[in-house]
Amino acid sequence: MRSLIAVLLAVLLLPVAAFAGEWPPVVPSAKDKCPVCGMVSAAFPDFLSQIIFADGSYVTFDGPKDMFRYLLRRKDGKTIGVIYVKDYYSLNYIDARQAFFVTGSDVYGPMGKELIPFSDKEDAKVFKKDHRGREILHFKDVTAEKLNQPDTSP
Amino acid sequence: MPGFQKQKYLIDFTLSALLRRKGKNTALVLVYALVVFVLASVLFFTQALRREAALVLAGAPEIVVQRLTAGRHDLIPESYADAIRNIRGVSDVSPRLWGYYYDPVFGANFTLLVPQEFPYGRGNIVIGQGVAEVSRSSIDNILPFWTHEGRLTSFKIAEIFSSDSQLISADLILISEPDFRSLFGLAEGVATNLVLTVKNAKERPIVAAKIKKLLPDTRPIIRDEILRTYDSLFNWRSGILLVVLAGAGLAFIIFAWDKATGLSAEERREIGILKAIGWETSDVILMKFWEGGIISLTSFLSGVLLAYVHVFFTSSFLFEPVLKGWAVIYPEFKLVPFVDAFHIATLFFLTVVPYTLATIVPAWRAAIVDPDAVLRT
């Protein structure tokens, strides 16, 4: 009898364990403000970015630039589950840590010059040509110096 | 509450004073209401049409690509879609077939459209509520059509749809692709135009410019441009009507100004008597304020109400020919009632408030004169 319950429990808990590794994007409400600039993130759906922590808590941003600013100076010590940004062409959420970012383009976000995210490097190249971008950066190449360059900072 | 009681008595007095000069005040209210009626009708009508256009365009594709031959709209080869599909930012391209069909029996122009997915197959059509009324048909009836060769053919009505906007359902017929091609004699591989999905609004002008460069004989049209065109069209039409009616408006302003600012000798006497029997200057001004308020509010409310009935219940029969213009090919349709609070407020502050204020100044000037001097003149 006891082993039967154990089997039942295992079957019931299995999907929970499988889902624990996944953090779907949250739908921000009007209360979710960008911790860097204080703007309501939901007002700028095309540039919305979010960091979801391993414990399920999250922060949302009105653009990838503020997301990077937060990321580079944060002191919360929490483990990050996933970071979402929106692909410029498809407007779908993509994993920021796999994404390419074009700096210095003529496309402005809610906070002026913006890092424009792409899931595909070819897309980023075409965009850079069309919109006079400066360079294509991988997620890990975005540093405080890059953010503070005159043409990417607000 | 003594203050409230005082106002009540003042309004009571003002009303009976207004009734004493019944003819003059009725004429004033009538002219005033007429001006508000005309202004509100134009506002309601253009607002409702604009909203109708927005409803129609809400489901419209983000970019439409047409082919031009010698400056005229021409059929577009479906192969153009493959070239466009490779442009970054375009998430979907599909050819669309649609056209107009003039029905000599009902004397109406119908819009025939092939939807992306047509569930009923060949020989069937889906018609709008307005088409069903014009042709007096119901589901499972057949509708006759003349093909481009002059042969008579007929389709079975599989469904009748209604929509939020009567402009859409008034003349729309959905048909299957093979039926459409054989009815109008369209070859395989060509379409009326191409419709594009471009998710990011910022990228739409760039995509349009790329299409123009890639396929020089095409014309890409962005949805926002259509909206702007409609907007300026309606602005222009309501502008014309307002210019025509400006004369009437000016005449009213002169009339109202004269009535409100100048006091007749009789009214000066009345104010003198009121002062003599112990009214304060502030009481006289309050009384005049209520007088102006009652007259302009009555006229404003009746004018707006009449305009609402005129536009939404009688299809604005008074100036329909001027305002609609482009819609005469449609069978009759009614506008969905829609009133913008902002416009009502604008109208209110342009009519009621200035009129009420204009009545107070001369009353104040008469009220500060010594009652003895007024009564002696």
HADDOCK unambig.tbl for C-alpha pairs under 7 A between the chains (distance, minus, plus):
assign (segid A and resid 88 and name CA) (segid B and resid 200 and name CA) 6.94 0.50 0.50
assign (segid A and resid 89 and name CA) (segid B and resid 88 and name CA) 6.98 0.50 0.50
assign (segid A and resid 89 and name CA) (segid B and resid 89 and name CA) 4.52 0.50 0.50
assign (segid A and resid 89 and name CA) (segid B and resid 199 and name CA) 6.79 0.50 0.50
assign (segid A and resid 89 and name CA) (segid B and resid 200 and name CA) 6.09 0.50 0.50
assign (segid A and resid 90 and name CA) (segid B and resid 89 and name CA) 6.65 0.50 0.50
assign (segid A and resid 90 and name CA) (segid B and resid 199 and name CA) 6.02 0.50 0.50
assign (segid A and resid 91 and name CA) (segid B and resid 199 and name CA) 6.61 0.50 0.50
assign (segid A and resid 91 and name CA) (segid B and resid 200 and name CA) 6.67 0.50 0.50
assign (segid A and resid 123 and name CA) (segid B and resid 88 and name CA) 6.81 0.50 0.50
